[in-house]
Amino acid sequence: MKIFPKILFSLLMATSVFAQEWDEDGWASTYATMAAFEARADGNPFLFGRPGYVKPIIDNLGNVLNSNWYTTASVAKSPAFEVGLPFSLIFINDDDKTFNEYGMNSPTIFGGHADMGHPETLLDGPMVYGNKTLSNLGVFTYPYLQLGGSFYHARLVLRGMFLPAISELESFSLFGIGAQYSFGHLFRDKLPAAAKPLDISLVFGYSTSGISYQPEDFRGTLDLDITAVTVDAVIGYKPVAFFEVLMTLGYQYASMESSGILISDDPNHPEEVIHPNITVKGNNGFKFGLELAFSVGTSFHPVVGFDYAGKSSFTTNILYFKQQFGKDEEKPSKKAEEPEEKESTADSEESDDSSADNAEPDATEDDEGYEE
């Protein structure tokens, strides 16, 4: 029963500030967008501390950072070096544009705008609409540089991207480290011929990213600290030398922590201060993926595929190069070794029989000589 008065009070507060939280086209004001990042005890809950409003940012960003950690399930014994610019493509869909807020279907930061042509409907709608810039974003991606090295079936991967201040973006940084180990060399010689192209790897990836943003009509910055972690089992089948089918089963985690300080120069909110302080979780849970990996020549190793972790994404690791130094020798199977062992045993027995046959006449001659 206590929740109803609170909601009623909030609705009354909301109607008193509707006009201030839209621009002339019905998009969310910059102040309303930034206020969503601060959980304020005495603030209007339809304006402050709204993790659902900004959650699509980390939903998409987490999926991007937790992908593209591998190009094959088989890590060679011979040393190898790799470099590339992997990126994922995630399409912004209807699920990214709305969320449930107090039983109402409200726009997210990627959502639409108010219908300013029919002002009589505004009070029946939500208090804050989508952000104009992000609402027009159809595809979410996040490119970065990735380097890797491998030896004795183990692989280490580093990724990163650093940008200087550009317009309202004050700074951007990304660092990630990953590891992979393939187990095929432990069991492949025991498999039948049809299953020999099979390999299994365990992959770990950790990414951290920092974004510092100074919005228009504000002094100070909104700082976002993103963390993403994934643990994957990768099953690969390579029927021919230049083509491999990969299946991924794993678990991923992502979170976005906001901080900083923002001082408003907006005439509707002069000198008001916003302290971003909310933490928002991404699509945390199990993931599934299917990829196709290619080997073109000796160095070009593109990968394309599909991943699902709360929402669909497409891996487009098409600018990836790897150089292996040396060639791994195939370990012969035990079944192939058994005939050789039997043949060797048979040859040894024949040799013993032959020696015995050659020795018998000598023994007879000695016996005859003794009888005389």
C-alpha beads as a LAMMPS data file, in Angstrom:
LAMMPS data file: protein, C-alpha beads

372 atoms
371 bonds

1 atom types
1 bond types

-500.0 500.0 xlo xhi
-500.0 500.0 ylo yhi
-500.0 500.0 zlo zhi

Masses

1 110.0

Atoms # bond

1 1 1 0.000 0.000 0.000
2 1 1 2.939 2.366 0.600
3 1 1 4.078 2.201 -3.010
4 1 1 0.909 3.809 -4.417
5 1 1 1.318 7.185 -2.611
6 1 1 4.945 7.268 -3.691
7 1 1 4.068 6.717 -7.340
8 1 1 1.228 9.242 -7.170
9 1 1 3.569 11.816 -5.616
10 1 1 6.164 11.112 -8.301
11 1 1 3.610 11.546 -11.064
12 1 1 2.565 14.899 -9.626
13 1 1 6.212 15.970 -9.513
14 1 1 6.702 14.785 -13.069
15 1 1 3.861 16.883 -14.475
16 1 1 5.408 20.009 -12.985
17 1 1 8.655 19.592 -14.935
18 1 1 7.555 17.980 -18.190
19 1 1 8.217 21.016 -20.345
20 1 1 11.739 21.402 -18.979
21 1 1 12.856 17.872 -19.870
22 1 1 12.155 18.007 -23.613
23 1 1 13.758 19.998 -26.349
24 1 1 11.728 21.650 -29.084
25 1 1 11.613 18.385 -31.060
26 1 1 10.495 16.212 -28.153
27 1 1 13.850 14.577 -27.433
28 1 1 15.144 14.247 -23.884
29 1 1 16.999 17.282 -22.620
30 1 1 20.685 16.868 -21.859
31 1 1 19.900 17.480 -18.205
32 1 1 17.343 14.638 -18.134
33 1 1 19.765 12.274 -19.871
34 1 1 22.545 13.010 -17.383
35 1 1 20.210 12.912 -14.352
36 1 1 19.471 9.247 -15.128
37 1 1 23.042 8.447 -14.002
38 1 1 22.549 9.777 -10.450
39 1 1 20.600 7.903 -7.788
40 1 1 19.338 10.766 -5.602
41 1 1 17.460 9.998 -2.399
42 1 1 15.196 13.048 -2.653
43 1 1 15.091 13.149 -6.460
44 1 1 12.166 12.497 -8.763
45 1 1 12.399 8.744 -9.589
46 1 1 11.164 9.449 -13.124
47 1 1 14.189 11.674 -13.654
48 1 1 17.011 10.537 -11.338
49 1 1 18.610 7.123 -10.849
50 1 1 17.164 5.279 -13.840
51 1 1 19.404 2.282 -14.646
52 1 1 16.842 0.865 -17.073
53 1 1 17.052 4.050 -19.139
54 1 1 20.809 3.647 -19.772
55 1 1 21.065 -0.173 -19.606
56 1 1 21.151 -0.679 -23.404
57 1 1 24.578 0.983 -23.419
58 1 1 26.206 -1.777 -21.364
59 1 1 24.024 -4.493 -22.903
60 1 1 25.534 -3.752 -26.308
61 1 1 28.988 -2.761 -25.111
62 1 1 29.357 -5.890 -22.974
63 1 1 28.500 -8.164 -25.901
64 1 1 31.029 -6.372 -28.117
65 1 1 33.880 -6.613 -25.584
66 1 1 33.192 -10.266 -24.794
67 1 1 33.573 -11.396 -28.410
68 1 1 36.409 -11.933 -30.908
69 1 1 38.835 -13.504 -28.436
70 1 1 39.828 -16.386 -30.764
71 1 1 40.181 -17.278 -34.450
72 1 1 40.478 -21.056 -34.123
73 1 1 39.985 -23.836 -31.603
74 1 1 43.443 -25.261 -32.375
75 1 1 46.489 -23.512 -30.934
76 1 1 49.663 -24.805 -32.553
77 1 1 52.710 -26.151 -30.746
78 1 1 54.972 -24.099 -33.008
79 1 1 55.321 -20.395 -32.138
80 1 1 52.963 -17.971 -33.869
81 1 1 52.249 -14.230 -33.882
82 1 1 48.970 -12.508 -34.809
83 1 1 47.562 -9.004 -35.253
84 1 1 44.182 -7.663 -36.283
85 1 1 41.341 -5.149 -35.947
86 1 1 38.362 -7.243 -34.866
87 1 1 34.938 -5.734 -34.268
88 1 1 31.364 -6.861 -33.781
89 1 1 28.152 -5.514 -35.235
90 1 1 25.061 -5.322 -33.028
91 1 1 21.848 -3.966 -34.474
92 1 1 19.813 -1.673 -32.232
93 1 1 16.335 -3.213 -32.081
94 1 1 13.018 -2.493 -30.380
95 1 1 14.140 -4.164 -27.135
96 1 1 16.855 -1.503 -26.845
97 1 1 14.364 1.333 -27.185
98 1 1 11.925 0.687 -24.310
99 1 1 11.958 -0.675 -20.735
100 1 1 9.430 -1.326 -18.002
101 1 1 9.333 1.468 -15.428
102 1 1 6.746 1.292 -12.650
103 1 1 4.492 -0.787 -14.887
104 1 1 4.777 1.632 -17.800
105 1 1 6.538 1.136 -21.142
106 1 1 9.080 3.976 -21.116
107 1 1 11.683 4.978 -23.731
108 1 1 15.326 4.204 -23.045
109 1 1 18.222 6.459 -23.998
110 1 1 17.947 4.808 -27.456
111 1 1 14.175 5.409 -27.565
112 1 1 11.966 7.744 -29.579
113 1 1 10.780 11.302 -29.004
114 1 1 7.563 12.983 -27.906
115 1 1 4.933 13.908 -30.453
116 1 1 5.215 17.684 -30.280
117 1 1 2.566 18.075 -32.968
118 1 1 -0.080 16.882 -30.501
119 1 1 0.730 18.587 -27.180
120 1 1 -2.518 17.356 -25.642
121 1 1 -1.019 13.823 -25.524
122 1 1 2.202 14.793 -23.739
123 1 1 0.908 14.435 -20.192
124 1 1 -0.222 10.887 -21.007
125 1 1 3.288 9.898 -22.056
126 1 1 6.569 9.375 -20.210
127 1 1 8.473 12.191 -18.615
128 1 1 11.789 11.603 -20.401
129 1 1 12.193 10.415 -23.984
130 1 1 15.174 9.133 -25.925
131 1 1 18.423 10.890 -26.674
132 1 1 18.435 12.294 -30.203
133 1 1 21.993 11.200 -31.046
134 1 1 21.715 7.648 -29.732
135 1 1 18.188 7.122 -31.020
136 1 1 19.430 7.554 -34.588
137 1 1 22.127 4.919 -34.036
138 1 1 21.200 1.797 -36.004
139 1 1 24.300 -0.330 -35.362
140 1 1 26.523 -0.549 -32.292
141 1 1 30.214 -1.398 -32.744
142 1 1 33.520 -0.874 -30.932
143 1 1 36.735 -1.504 -32.964
144 1 1 40.108 -2.079 -31.320
145 1 1 43.628 -3.322 -32.022
146 1 1 44.411 -6.903 -30.977
147 1 1 47.786 -8.669 -30.719
148 1 1 48.501 -12.275 -29.821
149 1 1 51.219 -14.866 -29.512
150 1 1 51.124 -18.629 -29.014
151 1 1 53.483 -21.488 -28.202
152 1 1 53.016 -25.112 -27.082
153 1 1 49.202 -24.977 -27.517
154 1 1 48.837 -21.905 -25.239
155 1 1 47.927 -18.422 -26.493
156 1 1 48.085 -14.944 -24.938
157 1 1 46.055 -12.039 -26.382
158 1 1 46.234 -8.280 -25.743
159 1 1 43.760 -5.710 -27.050
160 1 1 43.573 -1.955 -26.730
161 1 1 42.424 1.353 -28.147
162 1 1 43.169 4.892 -26.949
163 1 1 41.725 8.116 -28.353
164 1 1 42.455 11.784 -27.574
165 1 1 39.754 14.351 -26.809
166 1 1 37.345 14.703 -29.721
167 1 1 34.464 17.170 -29.485
168 1 1 32.468 16.247 -26.353
169 1 1 34.487 13.054 -25.825
170 1 1 37.196 13.974 -23.328
171 1 1 38.973 10.608 -23.330
172 1 1 38.551 6.997 -24.341
173 1 1 40.627 3.969 -23.390
174 1 1 40.331 0.218 -23.723
175 1 1 42.610 -2.546 -22.467
176 1 1 42.001 -6.262 -22.531
177 1 1 43.900 -9.472 -21.880
178 1 1 42.904 -12.989 -22.855
179 1 1 44.247 -16.534 -22.751
180 1 1 43.488 -19.736 -24.645
181 1 1 44.599 -23.340 -24.368
182 1 1 43.697 -26.128 -26.780
183 1 1 43.413 -29.742 -25.682
184 1 1 43.243 -31.574 -29.008
185 1 1 46.863 -32.724 -28.879
186 1 1 46.005 -34.759 -25.763
187 1 1 43.324 -36.924 -27.377
188 1 1 43.309 -36.523 -31.152
189 1 1 45.526 -39.568 -31.769
190 1 1 42.928 -41.728 -29.988
191 1 1 40.060 -40.617 -32.243
192 1 1 38.845 -42.349 -35.390
193 1 1 39.902 -40.818 -38.686
194 1 1 36.626 -38.935 -39.222
195 1 1 36.953 -37.176 -35.827
196 1 1 40.624 -36.221 -36.056
197 1 1 39.869 -32.648 -37.262
198 1 1 38.129 -32.022 -33.890
199 1 1 39.670 -29.758 -31.245
200 1 1 38.506 -28.129 -28.001
201 1 1 39.798 -24.939 -26.383
202 1 1 39.171 -23.063 -23.173
203 1 1 39.193 -19.262 -23.599
204 1 1 39.264 -16.460 -21.013
205 1 1 38.889 -12.760 -21.791
206 1 1 38.937 -9.648 -19.606
207 1 1 38.348 -6.088 -20.856
208 1 1 38.235 -2.744 -19.088
209 1 1 37.287 0.513 -20.758
210 1 1 37.071 4.116 -19.595
211 1 1 34.968 6.835 -21.251
212 1 1 34.981 10.475 -20.152
213 1 1 32.267 12.641 -21.693
214 1 1 31.483 16.349 -21.312
215 1 1 27.921 16.965 -22.527
216 1 1 26.734 20.206 -24.035
217 1 1 25.587 22.854 -21.530
218 1 1 27.612 21.231 -18.719
219 1 1 30.938 21.750 -17.021
220 1 1 32.709 18.675 -15.721
221 1 1 32.459 15.139 -17.071
222 1 1 30.433 11.952 -16.949
223 1 1 32.914 9.097 -16.418
224 1 1 31.984 5.530 -17.328
225 1 1 34.098 2.549 -16.227
226 1 1 33.206 -0.640 -18.110
227 1 1 34.256 -4.149 -17.115
228 1 1 33.646 -7.238 -19.248
229 1 1 34.645 -10.863 -18.571
230 1 1 33.974 -14.024 -20.563
231 1 1 34.858 -17.717 -20.126
232 1 1 34.204 -19.880 -23.194
233 1 1 34.545 -23.468 -24.326
234 1 1 35.265 -23.479 -28.064
235 1 1 34.714 -26.616 -30.144
236 1 1 36.258 -26.596 -33.592
237 1 1 36.023 -28.977 -36.547
238 1 1 38.412 -28.524 -39.463
239 1 1 37.450 -30.822 -42.352
240 1 1 39.949 -29.134 -44.697
241 1 1 43.090 -27.129 -44.019
242 1 1 41.585 -23.745 -45.005
243 1 1 38.192 -23.941 -43.271
244 1 1 37.007 -24.501 -39.664
245 1 1 33.564 -24.525 -38.045
246 1 1 33.507 -23.192 -34.477
247 1 1 30.855 -23.517 -31.773
248 1 1 31.066 -21.540 -28.524
249 1 1 29.398 -22.236 -25.186
250 1 1 30.274 -19.868 -22.371
251 1 1 29.357 -17.401 -19.664
252 1 1 29.821 -13.631 -19.771
253 1 1 29.638 -10.706 -17.361
254 1 1 29.600 -6.947 -17.959
255 1 1 29.003 -3.867 -15.814
256 1 1 29.126 -0.083 -16.204
257 1 1 29.971 2.137 -13.232
258 1 1 29.304 5.874 -13.522
259 1 1 31.116 8.655 -11.682
260 1 1 32.270 12.258 -12.153
261 1 1 30.607 15.616 -11.568
262 1 1 28.436 17.721 -13.871
263 1 1 27.501 21.381 -13.317
264 1 1 24.620 22.554 -15.465
265 1 1 24.690 25.680 -17.616
266 1 1 21.170 24.902 -18.841
267 1 1 18.913 27.964 -18.278
268 1 1 16.225 25.653 -16.930
269 1 1 18.652 24.166 -14.363
270 1 1 21.306 26.834 -13.734
271 1 1 24.274 25.707 -11.619
272 1 1 22.537 22.484 -10.619
273 1 1 25.014 19.714 -9.877
274 1 1 24.690 16.057 -10.926
275 1 1 26.849 13.391 -9.289
276 1 1 26.726 10.238 -11.488
277 1 1 26.856 7.216 -9.164
278 1 1 24.840 4.286 -10.511
279 1 1 26.219 0.899 -11.567
280 1 1 24.381 -0.989 -14.295
281 1 1 24.806 -4.680 -15.176
282 1 1 24.745 -5.913 -18.761
283 1 1 23.489 -9.118 -20.364
284 1 1 25.126 -11.389 -17.791
285 1 1 24.604 -15.089 -18.334
286 1 1 25.258 -17.944 -20.732
287 1 1 26.228 -17.320 -24.339
288 1 1 26.220 -19.304 -27.553
289 1 1 28.026 -18.739 -30.821
290 1 1 28.652 -20.195 -34.269
291 1 1 31.586 -18.998 -36.348
292 1 1 33.295 -19.828 -39.626
293 1 1 37.076 -19.416 -39.672
294 1 1 39.107 -19.306 -42.880
295 1 1 42.803 -19.607 -43.692
296 1 1 43.670 -17.729 -46.875
297 1 1 47.287 -18.311 -47.799
298 1 1 49.704 -18.538 -44.908
299 1 1 48.790 -15.347 -43.025
300 1 1 45.204 -14.153 -43.595
301 1 1 42.744 -15.659 -41.063
302 1 1 39.296 -13.965 -41.200
303 1 1 36.418 -15.105 -38.976
304 1 1 32.714 -14.343 -39.342
305 1 1 29.903 -15.600 -37.148
306 1 1 26.879 -15.168 -34.952
307 1 1 26.698 -14.853 -31.151
308 1 1 23.762 -14.759 -28.779
309 1 1 24.084 -13.477 -25.202
310 1 1 20.798 -11.849 -24.272
311 1 1 20.672 -10.401 -27.789
312 1 1 22.113 -11.222 -31.198
313 1 1 25.426 -9.936 -32.517
314 1 1 27.623 -10.649 -35.519
315 1 1 31.381 -11.164 -35.275
316 1 1 33.241 -9.648 -38.203
317 1 1 36.850 -10.451 -37.452
318 1 1 37.796 -10.005 -41.107
319 1 1 41.022 -8.021 -40.719
320 1 1 43.125 -10.617 -38.918
321 1 1 46.583 -11.899 -39.780
322 1 1 48.645 -14.685 -38.239
323 1 1 52.099 -16.033 -38.991
324 1 1 53.233 -19.429 -37.688
325 1 1 56.931 -20.235 -37.460
326 1 1 57.406 -23.920 -38.215
327 1 1 54.954 -26.726 -38.784
328 1 1 53.517 -29.117 -36.220
329 1 1 54.105 -32.810 -36.862
330 1 1 51.087 -35.075 -36.601
331 1 1 51.364 -37.581 -33.776
332 1 1 50.723 -41.106 -35.142
333 1 1 47.753 -42.928 -33.673
334 1 1 48.210 -46.028 -31.562
335 1 1 46.245 -48.062 -34.094
336 1 1 48.783 -47.094 -36.726
337 1 1 51.639 -48.038 -34.381
338 1 1 50.269 -51.521 -33.539
339 1 1 50.820 -53.092 -37.017
340 1 1 54.363 -51.732 -37.003
341 1 1 54.982 -53.312 -33.604
342 1 1 53.492 -56.644 -34.768
343 1 1 55.533 -56.516 -37.965
344 1 1 58.663 -55.783 -35.970
345 1 1 57.894 -58.699 -33.615
346 1 1 57.291 -61.035 -36.541
347 1 1 60.560 -59.969 -38.191
348 1 1 62.361 -60.623 -34.907
349 1 1 60.839 -64.091 -34.601
350 1 1 61.763 -64.936 -38.194
351 1 1 65.282 -63.743 -37.513
352 1 1 65.505 -65.986 -34.408
353 1 1 64.190 -68.981 -36.350
354 1 1 66.663 -68.340 -39.117
355 1 1 69.515 -68.141 -36.609
356 1 1 68.393 -71.375 -34.997
357 1 1 68.231 -73.149 -38.364
358 1 1 71.713 -71.994 -39.218
359 1 1 73.007 -73.134 -35.835
360 1 1 71.553 -76.710 -35.935
361 1 1 73.848 -78.133 -38.619
362 1 1 76.880 -76.938 -36.714
363 1 1 75.641 -78.667 -33.593
364 1 1 75.150 -81.945 -35.540
365 1 1 78.631 -81.817 -36.960
366 1 1 80.049 -81.336 -33.487
367 1 1 78.078 -84.302 -32.179
368 1 1 79.300 -86.520 -34.994
369 1 1 82.842 -85.461 -34.346
370 1 1 82.478 -86.323 -30.670
371 1 1 81.160 -89.808 -31.413
372 1 1 84.209 -90.583 -33.463

Bonds

1 1 1 2
2 1 2 3
3 1 3 4
4 1 4 5
5 1 5 6
6 1 6 7
7 1 7 8
8 1 8 9
9 1 9 10
10 1 10 11
11 1 11 12
12 1 12 13
13 1 13 14
14 1 14 15
15 1 15 16
16 1 16 17
17 1 17 18
18 1 18 19
19 1 19 20
20 1 20 21
21 1 21 22
22 1 22 23
23 1 23 24
24 1 24 25
25 1 25 26
26 1 26 27
27 1 27 28
28 1 28 29
29 1 29 30
30 1 30 31
31 1 31 32
32 1 32 33
33 1 33 34
34 1 34 35
35 1 35 36
36 1 36 37
37 1 37 38
38 1 38 39
39 1 39 40
40 1 40 41
41 1 41 42
42 1 42 43
43 1 43 44
44 1 44 45
45 1 45 46
46 1 46 47
47 1 47 48
48 1 48 49
49 1 49 50
50 1 50 51
51 1 51 52
52 1 52 53
53 1 53 54
54 1 54 55
55 1 55 56
56 1 56 57
57 1 57 58
58 1 58 59
59 1 59 60
60 1 60 61
61 1 61 62
62 1 62 63
63 1 63 64
64 1 64 65
65 1 65 66
66 1 66 67
67 1 67 68
68 1 68 69
69 1 69 70
70 1 70 71
71 1 71 72
72 1 72 73
73 1 73 74
74 1 74 75
75 1 75 76
76 1 76 77
77 1 77 78
78 1 78 79
79 1 79 80
80 1 80 81
81 1 81 82
82 1 82 83
83 1 83 84
84 1 84 85
85 1 85 86
86 1 86 87
87 1 87 88
88 1 88 89
89 1 89 90
90 1 90 91
91 1 91 92
92 1 92 93
93 1 93 94
94 1 94 95
95 1 95 96
96 1 96 97
97 1 97 98
98 1 98 99
99 1 99 100
100 1 100 101
101 1 101 102
102 1 102 103
103 1 103 104
104 1 104 105
105 1 105 106
106 1 106 107
107 1 107 108
108 1 108 109
109 1 109 110
110 1 110 111
111 1 111 112
112 1 112 113
113 1 113 114
114 1 114 115
115 1 115 116
116 1 116 117
117 1 117 118
118 1 118 119
119 1 119 120
120 1 120 121
121 1 121 122
122 1 122 123
123 1 123 124
124 1 124 125
125 1 125 126
126 1 126 127
127 1 127 128
128 1 128 129
129 1 129 130
130 1 130 131
131 1 131 132
132 1 132 133
133 1 133 134
134 1 134 135
135 1 135 136
136 1 136 137
137 1 137 138
138 1 138 139
139 1 139 140
140 1 140 141
141 1 141 142
142 1 142 143
143 1 143 144
144 1 144 145
145 1 145 146
146 1 146 147
147 1 147 148
148 1 148 149
149 1 149 150
150 1 150 151
151 1 151 152
152 1 152 153
153 1 153 154
154 1 154 155
155 1 155 156
156 1 156 157
157 1 157 158
158 1 158 159
159 1 159 160
160 1 160 161
161 1 161 162
162 1 162 163
163 1 163 164
164 1 164 165
165 1 165 166
166 1 166 167
167 1 167 168
168 1 168 169
169 1 169 170
170 1 170 171
171 1 171 172
172 1 172 173
173 1 173 174
174 1 174 175
175 1 175 176
176 1 176 177
177 1 177 178
178 1 178 179
179 1 179 180
180 1 180 181
181 1 181 182
182 1 182 183
183 1 183 184
184 1 184 185
185 1 185 186
186 1 186 187
187 1 187 188
188 1 188 189
189 1 189 190
190 1 190 191
191 1 191 192
192 1 192 193
193 1 193 194
194 1 194 195
195 1 195 196
196 1 196 197
197 1 197 198
198 1 198 199
199 1 199 200
200 1 200 201
201 1 201 202
202 1 202 203
203 1 203 204
204 1 204 205
205 1 205 206
206 1 206 207
207 1 207 208
208 1 208 209
209 1 209 210
210 1 210 211
211 1 211 212
212 1 212 213
213 1 213 214
214 1 214 215
215 1 215 216
216 1 216 217
217 1 217 218
218 1 218 219
219 1 219 220
220 1 220 221
221 1 221 222
222 1 222 223
223 1 223 224
224 1 224 225
225 1 225 226
226 1 226 227
227 1 227 228
228 1 228 229
229 1 229 230
230 1 230 231
231 1 231 232
232 1 232 233
233 1 233 234
234 1 234 235
235 1 235 236
236 1 236 237
237 1 237 238
238 1 238 239
239 1 239 240
240 1 240 241
241 1 241 242
242 1 242 243
243 1 243 244
244 1 244 245
245 1 245 246
246 1 246 247
247 1 247 248
248 1 248 249
249 1 249 250
250 1 250 251
251 1 251 252
252 1 252 253
253 1 253 254
254 1 254 255
255 1 255 256
256 1 256 257
257 1 257 258
258 1 258 259
259 1 259 260
260 1 260 261
261 1 261 262
262 1 262 263
263 1 263 264
264 1 264 265
265 1 265 266
266 1 266 267
267 1 267 268
268 1 268 269
269 1 269 270
270 1 270 271
271 1 271 272
272 1 272 273
273 1 273 274
274 1 274 275
275 1 275 276
276 1 276 277
277 1 277 278
278 1 278 279
279 1 279 280
280 1 280 281
281 1 281 282
282 1 282 283
283 1 283 284
284 1 284 285
285 1 285 286
286 1 286 287
287 1 287 288
288 1 288 289
289 1 289 290
290 1 290 291
291 1 291 292
292 1 292 293
293 1 293 294
294 1 294 295
295 1 295 296
296 1 296 297
297 1 297 298
298 1 298 299
299 1 299 300
300 1 300 301
301 1 301 302
302 1 302 303
303 1 303 304
304 1 304 305
305 1 305 306
306 1 306 307
307 1 307 308
308 1 308 309
309 1 309 310
310 1 310 311
311 1 311 312
312 1 312 313
313 1 313 314
314 1 314 315
315 1 315 316
316 1 316 317
317 1 317 318
318 1 318 319
319 1 319 320
320 1 320 321
321 1 321 322
322 1 322 323
323 1 323 324
324 1 324 325
325 1 325 326
326 1 326 327
327 1 327 328
328 1 328 329
329 1 329 330
330 1 330 331
331 1 331 332
332 1 332 333
333 1 333 334
334 1 334 335
335 1 335 336
336 1 336 337
337 1 337 338
338 1 338 339
339 1 339 340
340 1 340 341
341 1 341 342
342 1 342 343
343 1 343 344
344 1 344 345
345 1 345 346
346 1 346 347
347 1 347 348
348 1 348 349
349 1 349 350
350 1 350 351
351 1 351 352
352 1 352 353
353 1 353 354
354 1 354 355
355 1 355 356
356 1 356 357
357 1 357 358
358 1 358 359
359 1 359 360
360 1 360 361
361 1 361 362
362 1 362 363
363 1 363 364
364 1 364 365
365 1 365 366
366 1 366 367
367 1 367 368
368 1 368 369
369 1 369 370
370 1 370 371
371 1 371 372
